[in-house]
Amino acid sequence: MNTDSNSYFSVKHSFSAYLTAWSTNTPLPTETELKAMFPVGMQLVNEVRAMEASCLLQLRNLDDDARTVVDYLKLQSKKIDLVLTHVMEQQAHEGDKCQGVTFGGSGISLESPTPLLVNQHYKMSLHIKDALLSVLCIAKCIACQPLSDDTEEPRYLCELEFTQILDEDVEQLVKASLNVQQKQLQLRKKQKQQQP
């Protein structure tokens, strides 16, 4: 389990986050305790991803004729991920819903309707729909400032760094941030080409 504050880049992307303050009297969870907190849907997604990664790794060693089979299996896997992600979105979520702004392998930034306490740990559930990714972790708020805008409802921009997160979840977040960045770069390139 990753407990270090490794530095990874973050990418701007909208997602949902659900936060619950972690009691200061409770020690941070171990890897086993963190896994036990996963809802059933998240456990299913993690098991499916682990099996898929193992199978695809073995299939890559086959000859070129097997590429079609590998592509087909990737498509089937994506369909399963879509269904499981949809099911998890329909479930009730624990904690206060916030709007994610950036994410990466080290942490996230989000907009919250209430200020988060700096140095407070939060149990966090992240749902990045475009990446078909859901993550449960513990993160510490390292900064929180009010957003100045003309809306009547106050909002706060908060930065959180992961303190307890599974290594495979960090890997998935890093891959997802790279994929999102690649799509953003391709979109910018396309927009520049369309300009007169």
C-alpha positions in Angstrom: 0.0 0.0 0.0 1.3 3.4 -0.9 1.7 5.7 2.1 4.4 7.9 0.6 3.7 11.3 -0.8 5.3 10.6 -4.2 5.0 13.4 -6.7 2.9 12.7 -9.8 1.5 15.3 -12.1 -2.2 16.1 -12.0 -4.5 16.6 -14.9 -7.6 18.9 -15.0 -10.7 16.7 -15.3 -14.2 16.7 -13.8 -15.2 13.8 -11.5 -17.2 13.0 -8.4 -15.7 12.6 -4.9 -17.4 11.6 -1.7 -15.7 12.6 1.6 -16.1 11.6 5.2 -13.9 13.1 7.9 -11.6 10.5 9.5 -11.8 10.5 13.3 -8.6 11.9 14.8 -8.9 9.2 17.5 -8.8 6.4 15.0 -5.5 5.2 13.5 -5.2 5.2 9.7 -6.2 1.8 8.2 -3.8 -0.8 7.1 -4.0 -2.2 3.5 -6.2 -5.1 4.7 -8.5 -2.7 6.7 -8.7 -0.4 3.7 -9.7 -3.3 1.4 -12.3 -4.3 3.9 -13.9 -0.9 3.5 -14.5 -1.3 -0.2 -18.2 -1.6 -1.2 -19.1 -4.8 -3.0 -19.2 -3.0 -6.4 -15.7 -1.7 -6.0 -14.5 -5.2 -4.9 -16.0 -6.7 -8.1 -14.3 -4.1 -10.3 -10.9 -4.7 -8.7 -11.3 -8.5 -9.1 -12.3 -8.2 -12.7 -9.4 -5.8 -13.5 -6.9 -8.2 -11.8 -8.1 -11.2 -13.8 -8.2 -9.2 -17.0 -4.6 -7.9 -16.5 -3.4 -11.4 -15.9 -5.1 -12.9 -18.9 -4.1 -10.1 -21.3 -0.5 -10.4 -20.2 -0.5 -14.0 -21.2 -2.2 -13.4 -24.5 0.3 -10.8 -25.5 2.9 -13.6 -25.9 0.8 -15.2 -28.7 1.5 -14.6 -32.4 -0.1 -11.9 -34.5 -3.2 -14.0 -35.3 -4.2 -13.7 -31.7 -4.3 -9.9 -31.8 -7.9 -10.0 -33.0 -8.9 -12.2 -30.0 -7.0 -9.8 -27.7 -8.8 -6.8 -29.2 -12.2 -8.5 -28.8 -11.5 -9.4 -25.2 -10.5 -5.8 -24.5 -13.8 -4.7 -25.9 -15.7 -7.2 -23.8 -13.7 -6.1 -20.7 -14.7 -2.4 -21.4 -18.3 -3.4 -21.6 -18.1 -5.1 -18.2 -16.3 -2.1 -16.8 -19.1 0.2 -18.2 -21.8 -1.9 -16.6 -20.1 -2.2 -13.2 -19.3 1.6 -13.2 -23.0 2.3 -14.0 -24.1 0.0 -11.1 -21.7 1.8 -8.7 -22.9 5.2 -9.7 -26.5 4.1 -8.9 -25.5 3.0 -5.4 -25.9 5.3 -2.4 -22.5 6.9 -1.5 -21.2 7.6 2.0 -20.0 11.1 2.7 -20.5 14.6 1.3 -20.4 14.9 -2.5 -17.8 17.3 -4.0 -16.9 18.1 -7.5 -13.4 17.0 -8.5 -11.2 19.4 -10.4 -7.8 17.7 -10.9 -6.5 14.2 -10.1 -3.2 12.3 -10.4 -1.2 9.6 -8.6 -0.4 11.8 -5.6 -3.8 13.4 -4.8 -6.7 15.5 -6.1 -8.1 19.0 -5.9 -11.9 19.5 -5.6 -14.6 22.1 -5.0 -16.4 21.7 -1.8 -19.6 23.5 -0.6 -18.0 23.7 2.9 -14.4 24.3 3.9 -12.3 21.2 4.6 -10.0 21.4 7.6 -6.3 21.6 6.7 -4.3 18.6 8.1 -7.6 16.6 8.6 -7.7 13.1 7.0 -10.8 12.2 5.0 -12.1 8.8 3.8 -12.6 9.4 0.1 -14.4 7.6 -2.7 -13.4 8.9 -6.2 -15.5 8.1 -9.3 -13.9 9.1 -12.6 -16.5 8.1 -15.1 -14.5 8.7 -18.3 -11.7 6.5 -17.1 -14.1 3.8 -15.7 -12.3 4.2 -12.4 -13.5 4.1 -8.8 -11.0 4.4 -5.9 -11.4 4.3 -2.1 -8.6 5.9 -0.1 -7.6 8.1 2.8 -6.3 11.6 2.0 -5.2 14.6 4.0 -6.3 18.1 3.2 -3.2 20.2 2.6 -4.9 23.5 1.4 -8.4 25.0 1.3 -9.3 28.5 0.1 -12.6 30.2 -0.8 -13.3 30.6 -4.4 -14.2 34.2 -5.4 -17.1 34.3 -7.8 -20.5 35.9 -8.2 -22.5 32.9 -7.1 -24.6 33.1 -3.9 -23.5 29.7 -2.7 -20.0 29.6 -1.1 -17.5 27.2 -2.6 -14.0 26.2 -1.6 -11.1 24.9 -3.6 -9.3 22.2 -1.6 -6.2 20.1 -2.3 -5.8 16.7 -0.8 -2.9 14.3 -0.9 -3.3 10.5 -0.6 -2.0 9.1 2.6 -3.4 5.6 2.5 -4.1 4.1 -1.0 -3.5 0.8 -2.7 -0.6 0.6 -5.1 -2.8 -0.7 -7.9 -5.1 2.3 -7.4 -2.2 4.7 -7.7 -1.2 2.9 -10.9 -4.8 3.2 -12.3 -4.9 6.9 -11.4 -1.6 7.5 -13.2 -2.7 5.6 -16.3 -6.1 7.5 -16.3 -4.4 10.9 -15.9 -2.1 10.1 -18.8 -5.0 8.9 -21.0 -7.0 12.1 -20.1 -4.0 14.3 -20.9 -3.5 12.5 -24.3 -7.2 13.0 -25.2 -6.9 16.7 -24.2 -3.8 17.2 -26.4 -5.5 15.5 -29.3 -8.6 17.7 -28.9 -6.4 20.8 -28.9 -4.5 19.7 -31.9 -7.8 19.1 -33.8 -9.1 22.5 -32.8 -6.0 24.2 -34.0 -6.2 22.4 -37.3 -9.8 23.6 -37.7 -8.9 27.3 -37.2 -8.5 29.4 -40.3 
